[in-house]
Amino acid sequence: MEQHPLLVIVGPTAVGKTALSLYLGERLEGEVVSADSRLFYRGMDIGTAKPTPEERARVPHHLIDIADPDETVGLAEFKRMAEEAIADVHARGRLPMLVGGTGQYVRAVVEGWTPPAVPPNPALRAELEEQARREGAEALHARLASLDPEAAAQIDPRNVRRVIRALEVCLTTGKPFSAQRRRIPPPYRILQIGLTMDREALYARADARIESMMKAGLLEEVRRLVEAGYGWDLPSMSSVGYAQFRPYFEGKATLEEVVTEIKRATRRLIRHQYNWFRLSDPRIHWFDVSRTPPETIEAFARRWLEASEG
């Protein structure tokens, strides 16, 4: 079976994935398939550093602004839409570029995961969330361990949302979550490019971007979302750059404290992303963007494309 090329660009937030994808997209006749779960949501533009309309006019983007903030785009649904977008780009003779910092979504595509297509069960989730509040995250994780030890071993007990999702699948289907996560090799010839830089320099860059977001109207963006009735418990509103505003709107924190907390949470996110995209992963070709010009990465990608065409 013919394997079509798929270029994957990964790395932590604020490292420059958007800039590189635009650069390569214009030169390699590429189109971006977003694998950043925060970019799904309409009306959440500033806090997610969403590519601007001008940037999307330069290079076509897919899977951006596909849901309202109170809708859920699960892993199975994302993978289906991503594969459809990739096939569409291939059909038009162009290069699909899977770009993003959401490790689970990227790996679902490049590793051929088959996530269970179990729709969200709000009542069950509320019950499990209440158990976590009442008994603690560890108790919820222990419940998962009793039902599916393999899944529990792979999920951090502190990641309550993932624990709840695994329990939801187990309890809904009567089968272990891990047993429904088979892997089928994807039909692509894949090149994974990872972007990195000195950690302290990246933190400083992220801090500067947060300051720019505030000047661009992030507070007003969050206010519009709150006034539209989107609750803080939604996955979209509990993401970095939005959740930290809750104390401010409840009169419990100053704007300065909110910005400080966003910066702190962004650093935690960066560390989390590096755990997903490990520098030691031999499948990812890492480039230090502070030392490597985009022309070098372009030449590397062109050699890979020429080899795949040959």
C-alpha positions as CSV (number, residue, x, y, z in Angstrom):
1,M,0.0,0.0,0.0
2,E,1.3,3.4,-0.9
3,Q,2.3,5.5,2.0
4,H,1.7,9.2,1.7
5,P,4.0,11.7,3.4
6,L,2.9,13.3,6.7
7,L,5.1,16.0,8.2
8,V,4.6,16.4,12.0
9,I,5.8,19.4,14.0
10,V,5.7,19.1,17.7
11,G,7.1,20.9,20.7
12,P,6.1,22.9,23.8
13,T,4.0,26.0,23.8
14,A,5.6,29.3,22.7
15,V,8.6,27.6,21.0
16,G,7.6,28.7,17.5
17,K,5.6,25.8,15.9
18,T,3.1,28.2,14.2
19,A,5.9,30.3,12.7
20,L,7.7,27.2,11.3
21,S,4.5,25.7,10.0
22,L,3.8,28.9,8.0
23,Y,7.3,29.0,6.7
24,L,7.3,25.4,5.6
25,G,3.7,25.5,4.4
26,E,4.4,28.3,1.9
27,R,7.6,26.6,0.6
28,L,6.5,22.9,0.6
29,E,2.9,23.4,-0.6
30,G,1.7,22.3,2.8
31,E,-1.5,22.7,4.9
32,V,-1.7,22.6,8.6
33,V,-3.8,20.0,10.4
34,S,-4.0,21.3,14.0
35,A,-3.3,18.9,16.8
36,D,-3.7,21.5,19.5
37,S,-6.9,20.8,21.5
38,R,-7.2,24.4,22.6
39,L,-7.6,25.6,19.1
40,F,-10.8,23.7,18.5
41,Y,-12.9,26.3,20.3
42,R,-14.6,29.3,18.7
43,G,-14.2,32.6,20.5
44,M,-11.0,31.5,22.3
45,D,-8.4,33.2,20.1
46,I,-6.1,35.3,22.2
47,G,-5.5,33.0,25.1
48,T,-4.8,30.0,22.8
49,A,-2.4,32.0,20.5
50,K,-4.6,30.8,17.7
51,P,-3.2,31.5,14.2
52,T,-4.6,34.8,12.9
53,P,-6.9,35.1,9.9
54,E,-4.0,36.6,8.0
55,E,-1.8,33.6,8.9
56,R,-4.5,31.1,7.9
57,A,-4.8,33.0,4.6
58,R,-1.1,32.3,4.0
59,V,-1.4,28.6,4.7
60,P,-4.7,26.6,4.9
61,H,-5.5,25.3,8.4
62,H,-7.8,22.5,9.4
63,L,-9.4,21.6,12.8
64,I,-9.5,25.1,14.1
65,D,-12.8,26.7,15.3
66,I,-14.7,23.5,15.0
67,A,-16.6,23.5,18.3
68,D,-18.2,25.9,20.8
69,P,-16.6,26.2,24.2
70,D,-19.2,24.0,25.8
71,E,-18.8,21.1,23.3
72,T,-16.4,18.2,23.6
73,V,-14.0,17.0,20.9
74,G,-12.9,13.5,22.2
75,L,-9.8,11.7,21.1
76,A,-11.7,9.3,18.8
77,E,-13.5,12.2,17.1
78,F,-10.3,14.2,16.7
79,K,-8.5,11.2,15.1
80,R,-11.3,10.6,12.7
81,M,-11.4,14.3,11.6
82,A,-7.6,14.6,11.5
83,E,-7.4,11.5,9.2
84,E,-10.1,12.9,7.0
85,A,-8.3,16.2,6.7
86,I,-5.0,14.5,6.0
87,A,-6.6,12.4,3.2
88,D,-8.2,15.6,1.8
89,V,-4.8,17.4,1.7
90,H,-3.2,14.4,0.0
91,A,-6.0,14.2,-2.5
92,R,-5.2,17.7,-3.7
93,G,-1.5,16.9,-4.1
94,R,-0.4,18.9,-1.1
95,L,1.6,18.1,2.0
96,P,-0.3,17.7,5.3
97,M,1.5,19.0,8.3
98,L,0.2,17.8,11.7
99,V,1.1,20.6,14.1
100,G,0.5,20.9,17.8
101,G,1.5,20.5,21.4
102,T,-1.2,18.2,22.6
103,G,0.8,15.0,22.8
104,Q,-2.1,12.6,23.2
105,Y,-3.7,13.8,20.0
106,V,-0.5,13.8,18.0
107,R,0.4,10.3,19.1
108,A,-3.1,9.0,18.4
109,V,-2.5,9.8,14.7
110,V,1.2,8.9,14.3
111,E,1.0,5.7,16.3
112,G,-2.4,4.6,14.9
113,W,-4.3,4.4,18.2
114,T,-7.8,3.2,18.0
115,P,-9.4,5.1,20.9
116,P,-12.8,3.9,22.0
117,A,-15.7,5.9,20.5
118,V,-17.6,6.2,23.7
119,P,-19.5,9.5,23.8
120,P,-19.3,11.5,27.0
121,N,-21.7,10.6,29.8
122,P,-22.3,13.9,31.8
123,A,-24.2,12.1,34.6
124,L,-21.5,9.5,35.1
125,R,-18.7,12.2,34.9
126,A,-20.5,14.3,37.5
127,E,-20.7,11.3,39.8
128,L,-17.0,10.5,39.3
129,E,-16.0,14.1,39.8
130,E,-18.0,14.2,43.1
131,Q,-16.2,11.0,44.2
132,A,-12.8,12.7,43.5
133,R,-13.9,15.8,45.5
134,R,-15.2,13.7,48.4
135,E,-12.5,11.0,48.6
136,G,-9.6,12.5,46.7
137,A,-7.9,11.8,43.3
138,E,-6.0,8.8,44.7
139,A,-9.2,7.0,45.6
140,L,-10.6,7.5,42.1
141,H,-7.3,6.3,40.6
142,A,-7.5,3.2,42.9
143,R,-11.0,2.5,41.5
144,L,-9.5,2.6,38.0
145,A,-6.7,0.3,39.1
146,S,-9.2,-2.3,40.3
147,L,-11.0,-2.3,37.0
148,D,-8.0,-1.8,34.6
149,P,-4.5,-2.0,36.2
150,E,-2.8,-1.5,32.8
151,A,-4.6,1.8,32.2
152,A,-4.1,3.0,35.8
153,A,-0.3,2.3,35.5
154,Q,-0.2,4.7,32.5
155,I,-2.2,7.6,33.9
156,D,-1.0,10.0,36.5
157,P,-3.4,9.9,39.5
158,R,-3.3,13.7,39.6
159,N,-4.7,13.9,36.0
160,V,-8.3,13.5,37.3
161,R,-9.8,14.2,33.8
162,R,-8.0,11.3,32.2
163,V,-8.7,9.0,35.1
164,I,-12.4,9.9,34.8
165,R,-12.4,9.2,31.0
166,A,-10.8,5.8,31.5
167,L,-13.4,4.9,34.2
168,E,-16.2,6.2,31.9
169,V,-15.1,3.9,29.2
170,C,-14.7,0.9,31.5
171,L,-18.0,1.4,33.2
172,T,-19.9,2.2,30.0
173,T,-18.6,-0.7,27.9
174,G,-17.8,-3.2,30.7
175,K,-14.4,-3.7,29.1
176,P,-11.0,-2.4,30.2
177,F,-10.0,1.0,28.7
178,S,-6.6,-0.3,27.8
179,A,-8.0,-3.2,25.8
180,Q,-9.8,-0.7,23.6
181,R,-6.7,1.2,22.7
182,R,-5.2,-1.1,20.1
183,R,-2.7,0.3,17.6
184,I,-2.9,-0.1,13.9
185,P,0.1,1.3,11.9
186,P,-1.0,4.5,10.1
187,P,-0.9,4.6,6.3
188,Y,1.7,7.5,6.3
189,R,5.4,7.9,5.8
190,I,6.0,10.2,8.7
191,L,8.7,12.7,9.5
192,Q,8.5,14.1,13.1
193,I,10.2,17.4,13.7
194,G,10.6,18.6,17.3
195,L,11.3,22.2,18.2
196,T,13.1,23.1,21.4
197,M,15.3,25.8,23.0
198,D,17.0,26.5,26.3
199,R,14.3,26.0,29.0
200,E,14.9,29.4,30.7
201,A,14.8,31.2,27.4
202,L,11.6,29.4,26.5
203,Y,10.0,30.4,29.9
204,A,11.0,34.0,29.2
205,R,9.5,33.8,25.7
206,A,6.3,32.4,27.1
207,D,6.1,35.1,29.7
208,A,6.5,37.8,27.0
209,R,3.8,36.2,25.0
210,I,1.4,36.2,28.0
211,E,2.1,39.9,28.5
212,S,1.3,40.5,24.8
213,M,-1.9,38.5,25.2
214,M,-3.0,40.8,28.0
215,K,-2.3,43.9,25.9
216,A,-4.3,42.3,23.0
217,G,-7.4,41.9,25.1
218,L,-7.3,38.6,26.9
219,L,-9.2,39.9,29.9
220,E,-12.0,41.1,27.6
221,E,-12.0,37.7,25.7
222,V,-12.5,35.8,29.0
223,R,-15.2,38.3,30.1
224,R,-17.1,37.6,26.9
225,L,-17.0,33.9,27.5
226,V,-18.1,34.2,31.1
227,E,-21.0,36.6,30.1
228,A,-22.0,34.1,27.4
229,G,-22.6,31.6,30.1
230,Y,-19.6,29.2,29.6
231,G,-18.8,27.7,33.0
232,W,-15.4,27.3,34.6
233,D,-15.9,23.5,34.8
234,L,-15.8,23.1,31.0
235,P,-12.6,21.6,29.6
236,S,-12.2,24.7,27.4
237,M,-12.5,27.1,30.3
238,S,-10.3,25.0,32.6
239,S,-7.3,25.3,30.2
240,V,-4.2,27.4,30.8
241,G,-4.9,31.0,30.1
242,Y,-8.5,30.9,31.1
243,A,-8.9,29.0,34.3
244,Q,-6.6,31.4,36.1
245,F,-9.1,34.2,35.6
246,R,-11.7,32.6,37.8
247,P,-10.5,34.1,41.1
248,Y,-10.4,37.5,39.5
249,F,-14.0,37.3,38.4
250,E,-15.0,36.0,41.8
251,G,-13.3,39.0,43.5
252,K,-10.6,36.9,45.1
253,A,-7.5,37.9,43.1
254,T,-6.0,40.9,41.3
255,L,-5.2,41.0,37.6
256,E,-1.5,41.0,38.5
257,E,-2.0,37.8,40.5
258,V,-3.9,36.2,37.5
259,V,-1.0,37.0,35.1
260,T,1.5,35.6,37.6
261,E,-0.5,32.4,37.9
262,I,-0.9,32.1,34.1
263,K,2.9,32.3,33.7
264,R,3.3,29.6,36.4
265,A,0.7,27.3,34.8
266,T,2.3,27.8,31.4
267,R,5.6,26.6,32.8
268,R,3.9,23.5,34.2
269,L,2.4,23.0,30.7
270,I,5.8,23.2,29.1
271,R,7.2,20.6,31.4
272,H,4.2,18.4,30.8
273,Q,4.6,18.7,27.0
274,Y,8.3,17.8,27.3
275,N,7.1,14.6,29.0
276,W,5.0,13.8,26.0
277,F,7.6,14.7,23.4
278,R,10.8,13.4,24.9
279,L,14.1,14.7,23.6
280,S,15.3,11.1,23.8
281,D,12.6,9.8,21.4
282,P,14.5,8.6,18.4
283,R,11.4,9.1,16.1
284,I,11.6,12.9,16.7
285,H,14.3,14.9,15.0
286,W,14.9,17.8,17.3
287,F,16.0,21.3,16.3
288,D,17.0,24.1,18.7
289,V,15.2,27.0,17.1
290,S,17.5,29.5,18.8
291,R,20.5,28.0,16.9
292,T,18.9,26.6,13.8
293,P,17.6,28.8,10.9
294,P,14.3,27.7,9.3
295,E,16.2,27.1,6.0
296,T,18.0,24.3,7.6
297,I,14.8,22.6,8.7
298,E,13.3,23.2,5.3
299,A,16.3,21.5,3.6
300,F,16.0,18.5,6.0
301,A,12.3,18.2,5.2
302,R,12.9,18.5,1.4
303,R,15.5,15.6,1.6
304,W,12.8,13.5,3.3
305,L,10.2,14.4,0.7
306,E,12.5,13.6,-2.2
307,A,13.3,10.2,-0.6
308,S,9.6,9.5,-0.2
309,E,8.9,10.4,-3.8
310,G,11.7,8.2,-4.9
